[in-house]
Amino acid sequence: MSEYSLIFKPGWDKYFSKMDKSVREMVWKKIQQQKNETNTRHLKFGVEFYVVEAGQNRIAIKINEKEKSKTIHFAGNHKQYEKWYKKQPKT
């Protein structure tokens, strides 16, 4: 099984950097698991993101199968996620 490379979009850590250390560690571990993880949930309504849950937190990812890469766009709690999600352009 090949591993995905992780790319971090500038600003992805706007909320992540303000999390408590223990929460940040849990979320970071979940992000690192994405190198091998295939269990992601695709978002509806034509937005091309996948979302991964880490406790009460959400991580939004775009997956590029050709390049075997996953770009981390967001990490934060569900309220922050809702705000972020609403700002994403719909296709």
Chimera marker file (.cmm) of the C-alpha trace (Angstrom):
<marker_set name="trace">
<marker id="1" x="0.000" y="0.000" z="0.000" r="1" g="1" b="0" radius="0.5"/>
<marker id="2" x="1.485" y="3.311" z="-1.009" r="1" g="1" b="0" radius="0.5"/>
<marker id="3" x="1.644" y="6.230" z="1.354" r="1" g="1" b="0" radius="0.5"/>
<marker id="4" x="0.105" y="9.640" z="0.720" r="1" g="1" b="0" radius="0.5"/>
<marker id="5" x="2.234" y="12.733" z="1.106" r="1" g="1" b="0" radius="0.5"/>
<marker id="6" x="0.740" y="15.472" z="3.276" r="1" g="1" b="0" radius="0.5"/>
<marker id="7" x="0.610" y="19.071" z="2.109" r="1" g="1" b="0" radius="0.5"/>
<marker id="8" x="-0.487" y="21.880" z="4.420" r="1" g="1" b="0" radius="0.5"/>
<marker id="9" x="-2.368" y="24.776" z="2.850" r="1" g="1" b="0" radius="0.5"/>
<marker id="10" x="-1.288" y="28.158" z="4.243" r="1" g="1" b="0" radius="0.5"/>
<marker id="11" x="-3.634" y="29.128" z="7.076" r="1" g="1" b="0" radius="0.5"/>
<marker id="12" x="-4.834" y="25.565" z="7.735" r="1" g="1" b="0" radius="0.5"/>
<marker id="13" x="-3.771" y="25.913" z="11.384" r="1" g="1" b="0" radius="0.5"/>
<marker id="14" x="-5.706" y="29.110" z="12.190" r="1" g="1" b="0" radius="0.5"/>
<marker id="15" x="-7.712" y="27.231" z="14.840" r="1" g="1" b="0" radius="0.5"/>
<marker id="16" x="-5.349" y="24.293" z="15.338" r="1" g="1" b="0" radius="0.5"/>
<marker id="17" x="-2.621" y="26.544" z="16.761" r="1" g="1" b="0" radius="0.5"/>
<marker id="18" x="-5.036" y="27.791" z="19.474" r="1" g="1" b="0" radius="0.5"/>
<marker id="19" x="-6.116" y="24.341" z="20.672" r="1" g="1" b="0" radius="0.5"/>
<marker id="20" x="-5.106" y="22.966" z="24.051" r="1" g="1" b="0" radius="0.5"/>
<marker id="21" x="-1.914" y="20.953" z="23.823" r="1" g="1" b="0" radius="0.5"/>
<marker id="22" x="-3.643" y="17.614" z="24.475" r="1" g="1" b="0" radius="0.5"/>
<marker id="23" x="-6.303" y="18.290" z="21.811" r="1" g="1" b="0" radius="0.5"/>
<marker id="24" x="-3.662" y="19.490" z="19.363" r="1" g="1" b="0" radius="0.5"/>
<marker id="25" x="-1.708" y="16.259" z="19.877" r="1" g="1" b="0" radius="0.5"/>
<marker id="26" x="-4.820" y="14.132" z="19.208" r="1" g="1" b="0" radius="0.5"/>
<marker id="27" x="-5.656" y="16.100" z="16.043" r="1" g="1" b="0" radius="0.5"/>
<marker id="28" x="-2.028" y="16.018" z="14.853" r="1" g="1" b="0" radius="0.5"/>
<marker id="29" x="-1.961" y="12.237" z="15.313" r="1" g="1" b="0" radius="0.5"/>
<marker id="30" x="-5.130" y="11.958" z="13.219" r="1" g="1" b="0" radius="0.5"/>
<marker id="31" x="-3.554" y="14.135" z="10.510" r="1" g="1" b="0" radius="0.5"/>
<marker id="32" x="-0.465" y="11.916" z="10.463" r="1" g="1" b="0" radius="0.5"/>
<marker id="33" x="-2.681" y="8.836" z="10.119" r="1" g="1" b="0" radius="0.5"/>
<marker id="34" x="-3.899" y="10.292" z="6.820" r="1" g="1" b="0" radius="0.5"/>
<marker id="35" x="-0.658" y="9.157" z="5.205" r="1" g="1" b="0" radius="0.5"/>
<marker id="36" x="-2.127" y="5.652" z="5.239" r="1" g="1" b="0" radius="0.5"/>
<marker id="37" x="-5.763" y="6.183" z="6.146" r="1" g="1" b="0" radius="0.5"/>
<marker id="38" x="-8.430" y="5.634" z="3.524" r="1" g="1" b="0" radius="0.5"/>
<marker id="39" x="-11.470" y="6.028" z="5.765" r="1" g="1" b="0" radius="0.5"/>
<marker id="40" x="-12.593" y="9.572" z="4.980" r="1" g="1" b="0" radius="0.5"/>
<marker id="41" x="-16.074" y="10.943" z="4.462" r="1" g="1" b="0" radius="0.5"/>
<marker id="42" x="-16.773" y="12.976" z="1.359" r="1" g="1" b="0" radius="0.5"/>
<marker id="43" x="-18.640" y="16.221" z="1.803" r="1" g="1" b="0" radius="0.5"/>
<marker id="44" x="-21.913" y="16.740" z="0.016" r="1" g="1" b="0" radius="0.5"/>
<marker id="45" x="-23.206" y="19.578" z="-2.155" r="1" g="1" b="0" radius="0.5"/>
<marker id="46" x="-20.376" y="19.687" z="-4.684" r="1" g="1" b="0" radius="0.5"/>
<marker id="47" x="-17.598" y="20.707" z="-2.312" r="1" g="1" b="0" radius="0.5"/>
<marker id="48" x="-14.519" y="18.674" z="-3.084" r="1" g="1" b="0" radius="0.5"/>
<marker id="49" x="-13.350" y="18.131" z="0.491" r="1" g="1" b="0" radius="0.5"/>
<marker id="50" x="-13.191" y="15.066" z="2.646" r="1" g="1" b="0" radius="0.5"/>
<marker id="51" x="-13.631" y="15.377" z="6.377" r="1" g="1" b="0" radius="0.5"/>
<marker id="52" x="-12.019" y="13.367" z="9.148" r="1" g="1" b="0" radius="0.5"/>
<marker id="53" x="-13.189" y="13.536" z="12.741" r="1" g="1" b="0" radius="0.5"/>
<marker id="54" x="-10.863" y="13.633" z="15.732" r="1" g="1" b="0" radius="0.5"/>
<marker id="55" x="-13.082" y="13.749" z="18.815" r="1" g="1" b="0" radius="0.5"/>
<marker id="56" x="-15.087" y="16.983" z="18.568" r="1" g="1" b="0" radius="0.5"/>
<marker id="57" x="-12.723" y="18.313" z="15.912" r="1" g="1" b="0" radius="0.5"/>
<marker id="58" x="-12.822" y="18.194" z="12.138" r="1" g="1" b="0" radius="0.5"/>
<marker id="59" x="-10.023" y="18.033" z="9.603" r="1" g="1" b="0" radius="0.5"/>
<marker id="60" x="-10.834" y="19.011" z="6.007" r="1" g="1" b="0" radius="0.5"/>
<marker id="61" x="-8.716" y="17.400" z="3.316" r="1" g="1" b="0" radius="0.5"/>
<marker id="62" x="-8.486" y="17.429" z="-0.463" r="1" g="1" b="0" radius="0.5"/>
<marker id="63" x="-7.203" y="14.182" z="-1.935" r="1" g="1" b="0" radius="0.5"/>
<marker id="64" x="-5.206" y="13.957" z="-5.145" r="1" g="1" b="0" radius="0.5"/>
<marker id="65" x="-5.137" y="10.293" z="-6.166" r="1" g="1" b="0" radius="0.5"/>
<marker id="66" x="-2.838" y="10.885" z="-9.147" r="1" g="1" b="0" radius="0.5"/>
<marker id="67" x="-0.130" y="12.470" z="-7.016" r="1" g="1" b="0" radius="0.5"/>
<marker id="68" x="-0.974" y="10.376" z="-3.933" r="1" g="1" b="0" radius="0.5"/>
<marker id="69" x="-1.195" y="13.530" z="-1.851" r="1" g="1" b="0" radius="0.5"/>
<marker id="70" x="-3.604" y="14.911" z="0.708" r="1" g="1" b="0" radius="0.5"/>
<marker id="71" x="-3.798" y="18.635" z="1.316" r="1" g="1" b="0" radius="0.5"/>
<marker id="72" x="-4.873" y="19.681" z="4.796" r="1" g="1" b="0" radius="0.5"/>
<marker id="73" x="-7.097" y="22.771" z="4.491" r="1" g="1" b="0" radius="0.5"/>
<marker id="74" x="-8.585" y="23.054" z="7.967" r="1" g="1" b="0" radius="0.5"/>
<marker id="75" x="-8.409" y="21.680" z="11.497" r="1" g="1" b="0" radius="0.5"/>
<marker id="76" x="-10.703" y="22.952" z="14.247" r="1" g="1" b="0" radius="0.5"/>
<marker id="77" x="-13.810" y="22.227" z="16.281" r="1" g="1" b="0" radius="0.5"/>
<marker id="78" x="-17.197" y="21.678" z="14.686" r="1" g="1" b="0" radius="0.5"/>
<marker id="79" x="-18.384" y="25.293" z="15.152" r="1" g="1" b="0" radius="0.5"/>
<marker id="80" x="-15.198" y="26.658" z="13.587" r="1" g="1" b="0" radius="0.5"/>
<marker id="81" x="-15.592" y="24.045" z="10.868" r="1" g="1" b="0" radius="0.5"/>
<marker id="82" x="-19.129" y="25.200" z="10.074" r="1" g="1" b="0" radius="0.5"/>
<marker id="83" x="-17.916" y="28.796" z="9.708" r="1" g="1" b="0" radius="0.5"/>
<marker id="84" x="-15.008" y="27.700" z="7.524" r="1" g="1" b="0" radius="0.5"/>
<marker id="85" x="-17.185" y="25.390" z="5.443" r="1" g="1" b="0" radius="0.5"/>
<marker id="86" x="-19.713" y="28.135" z="4.661" r="1" g="1" b="0" radius="0.5"/>
<marker id="87" x="-16.915" y="30.260" z="3.161" r="1" g="1" b="0" radius="0.5"/>
<marker id="88" x="-15.881" y="27.529" z="0.695" r="1" g="1" b="0" radius="0.5"/>
<marker id="89" x="-16.895" y="28.078" z="-2.916" r="1" g="1" b="0" radius="0.5"/>
<marker id="90" x="-19.524" y="25.618" z="-4.133" r="1" g="1" b="0" radius="0.5"/>
<marker id="91" x="-18.962" y="23.984" z="-7.495" r="1" g="1" b="0" radius="0.5"/>
<link id1="1" id2="2" r="1" g="1" b="0" radius="0.2"/>
<link id1="2" id2="3" r="1" g="1" b="0" radius="0.2"/>
<link id1="3" id2="4" r="1" g="1" b="0" radius="0.2"/>
<link id1="4" id2="5" r="1" g="1" b="0" radius="0.2"/>
<link id1="5" id2="6" r="1" g="1" b="0" radius="0.2"/>
<link id1="6" id2="7" r="1" g="1" b="0" radius="0.2"/>
<link id1="7" id2="8" r="1" g="1" b="0" radius="0.2"/>
<link id1="8" id2="9" r="1" g="1" b="0" radius="0.2"/>
<link id1="9" id2="10" r="1" g="1" b="0" radius="0.2"/>
<link id1="10" id2="11" r="1" g="1" b="0" radius="0.2"/>
<link id1="11" id2="12" r="1" g="1" b="0" radius="0.2"/>
<link id1="12" id2="13" r="1" g="1" b="0" radius="0.2"/>
<link id1="13" id2="14" r="1" g="1" b="0" radius="0.2"/>
<link id1="14" id2="15" r="1" g="1" b="0" radius="0.2"/>
<link id1="15" id2="16" r="1" g="1" b="0" radius="0.2"/>
<link id1="16" id2="17" r="1" g="1" b="0" radius="0.2"/>
<link id1="17" id2="18" r="1" g="1" b="0" radius="0.2"/>
<link id1="18" id2="19" r="1" g="1" b="0" radius="0.2"/>
<link id1="19" id2="20" r="1" g="1" b="0" radius="0.2"/>
<link id1="20" id2="21" r="1" g="1" b="0" radius="0.2"/>
<link id1="21" id2="22" r="1" g="1" b="0" radius="0.2"/>
<link id1="22" id2="23" r="1" g="1" b="0" radius="0.2"/>
<link id1="23" id2="24" r="1" g="1" b="0" radius="0.2"/>
<link id1="24" id2="25" r="1" g="1" b="0" radius="0.2"/>
<link id1="25" id2="26" r="1" g="1" b="0" radius="0.2"/>
<link id1="26" id2="27" r="1" g="1" b="0" radius="0.2"/>
<link id1="27" id2="28" r="1" g="1" b="0" radius="0.2"/>
<link id1="28" id2="29" r="1" g="1" b="0" radius="0.2"/>
<link id1="29" id2="30" r="1" g="1" b="0" radius="0.2"/>
<link id1="30" id2="31" r="1" g="1" b="0" radius="0.2"/>
<link id1="31" id2="32" r="1" g="1" b="0" radius="0.2"/>
<link id1="32" id2="33" r="1" g="1" b="0" radius="0.2"/>
<link id1="33" id2="34" r="1" g="1" b="0" radius="0.2"/>
<link id1="34" id2="35" r="1" g="1" b="0" radius="0.2"/>
<link id1="35" id2="36" r="1" g="1" b="0" radius="0.2"/>
<link id1="36" id2="37" r="1" g="1" b="0" radius="0.2"/>
<link id1="37" id2="38" r="1" g="1" b="0" radius="0.2"/>
<link id1="38" id2="39" r="1" g="1" b="0" radius="0.2"/>
<link id1="39" id2="40" r="1" g="1" b="0" radius="0.2"/>
<link id1="40" id2="41" r="1" g="1" b="0" radius="0.2"/>
<link id1="41" id2="42" r="1" g="1" b="0" radius="0.2"/>
<link id1="42" id2="43" r="1" g="1" b="0" radius="0.2"/>
<link id1="43" id2="44" r="1" g="1" b="0" radius="0.2"/>
<link id1="44" id2="45" r="1" g="1" b="0" radius="0.2"/>
<link id1="45" id2="46" r="1" g="1" b="0" radius="0.2"/>
<link id1="46" id2="47" r="1" g="1" b="0" radius="0.2"/>
<link id1="47" id2="48" r="1" g="1" b="0" radius="0.2"/>
<link id1="48" id2="49" r="1" g="1" b="0" radius="0.2"/>
<link id1="49" id2="50" r="1" g="1" b="0" radius="0.2"/>
<link id1="50" id2="51" r="1" g="1" b="0" radius="0.2"/>
<link id1="51" id2="52" r="1" g="1" b="0" radius="0.2"/>
<link id1="52" id2="53" r="1" g="1" b="0" radius="0.2"/>
<link id1="53" id2="54" r="1" g="1" b="0" radius="0.2"/>
<link id1="54" id2="55" r="1" g="1" b="0" radius="0.2"/>
<link id1="55" id2="56" r="1" g="1" b="0" radius="0.2"/>
<link id1="56" id2="57" r="1" g="1" b="0" radius="0.2"/>
<link id1="57" id2="58" r="1" g="1" b="0" radius="0.2"/>
<link id1="58" id2="59" r="1" g="1" b="0" radius="0.2"/>
<link id1="59" id2="60" r="1" g="1" b="0" radius="0.2"/>
<link id1="60" id2="61" r="1" g="1" b="0" radius="0.2"/>
<link id1="61" id2="62" r="1" g="1" b="0" radius="0.2"/>
<link id1="62" id2="63" r="1" g="1" b="0" radius="0.2"/>
<link id1="63" id2="64" r="1" g="1" b="0" radius="0.2"/>
<link id1="64" id2="65" r="1" g="1" b="0" radius="0.2"/>
<link id1="65" id2="66" r="1" g="1" b="0" radius="0.2"/>
<link id1="66" id2="67" r="1" g="1" b="0" radius="0.2"/>
<link id1="67" id2="68" r="1" g="1" b="0" radius="0.2"/>
<link id1="68" id2="69" r="1" g="1" b="0" radius="0.2"/>
<link id1="69" id2="70" r="1" g="1" b="0" radius="0.2"/>
<link id1="70" id2="71" r="1" g="1" b="0" radius="0.2"/>
<link id1="71" id2="72" r="1" g="1" b="0" radius="0.2"/>
<link id1="72" id2="73" r="1" g="1" b="0" radius="0.2"/>
<link id1="73" id2="74" r="1" g="1" b="0" radius="0.2"/>
<link id1="74" id2="75" r="1" g="1" b="0" radius="0.2"/>
<link id1="75" id2="76" r="1" g="1" b="0" radius="0.2"/>
<link id1="76" id2="77" r="1" g="1" b="0" radius="0.2"/>
<link id1="77" id2="78" r="1" g="1" b="0" radius="0.2"/>
<link id1="78" id2="79" r="1" g="1" b="0" radius="0.2"/>
<link id1="79" id2="80" r="1" g="1" b="0" radius="0.2"/>
<link id1="80" id2="81" r="1" g="1" b="0" radius="0.2"/>
<link id1="81" id2="82" r="1" g="1" b="0" radius="0.2"/>
<link id1="82" id2="83" r="1" g="1" b="0" radius="0.2"/>
<link id1="83" id2="84" r="1" g="1" b="0" radius="0.2"/>
<link id1="84" id2="85" r="1" g="1" b="0" radius="0.2"/>
<link id1="85" id2="86" r="1" g="1" b="0" radius="0.2"/>
<link id1="86" id2="87" r="1" g="1" b="0" radius="0.2"/>
<link id1="87" id2="88" r="1" g="1" b="0" radius="0.2"/>
<link id1="88" id2="89" r="1" g="1" b="0" radius="0.2"/>
<link id1="89" id2="90" r="1" g="1" b="0" radius="0.2"/>
<link id1="90" id2="91" r="1" g="1" b="0" radius="0.2"/>
</marker_set>
